[in-house]
């Protein structure tokens, strides 16, 4: 008889919400990295306090360079329900727009905004986000 690792139920997984103003750059990259690296061990959401119409094309290109396709992603509006459902809320320049609920863990990652930047300027932001996500994942699972 072989032993199998217990299967985690979705409701038991740590839930992380990434928030930035437009949900078109930093939060999209962070969510994509956590989904990619977390491989089903974490539930991931991203949202913006004032979502853009589309994900920043330079961000899409920078993520494609590391093998992660976010071309079909679209910015989503930040809701209280998304915050309530999350165990960890990570803000990236959303300031006071993010609702606060007791009992949630809040982190603020200070990162440059890739808005209006070319892919060359987005790469170092992408790489910093990946390091932050790797550290977060090590804490969560």
C-alpha positions, 0 to 999 in steps of 0.5 A, a space after each residue: 500500500 502506497 501512501 499519498 500526500 493528503 490532497 488540499 481542499 481549495 477552501 484550505 489553501 492560503 488566499 492571496 490578493 494583490 492590489 495596485 491602482 490599475 491592476 494592469 502591471 505590478 499586481 498582474 505580474 505578482 498574481 501570475 508568478 504566484 499562480 505559476 510558482 505556487 502550482 495549486 498550493 495557493 489561491 490567487 486574486 488580483 484587482 485594482 482600485 481604478 482598473 485600466 481597460 487592459 493589461 500593460 502590453 510591456 508587462 505582457 511582453 516581460 512576462 512572456 520572456 519568462 514563459 508566463 502568458 498573461 495576454 488574456 488577463 484583464 484588470 478587475 475592480 477591487 471589491 470588499 468581498 475579494 479582501 474579505 476572502 483573502 488571508 493575505 492582501 498585498 498592496 503595491 501603490 494603492 494607498 488608502 483605496 484598499 479596504 481594511 479588515 481586522 484579522 487580515 495580513 497586509 503587506 505593502 510592496 514598494 515597487 516602481 509603477 510600470 505604467 507608460 514604461 517600455 519592456 526594458 524598464 519593466 524587466 527589473 520590476 518583474 524580477 523584483 516581484 518574482 523575488 517577493 513572490 518566492 519569499 511569500 510562497 516560502 512563508 505560506 506553504 
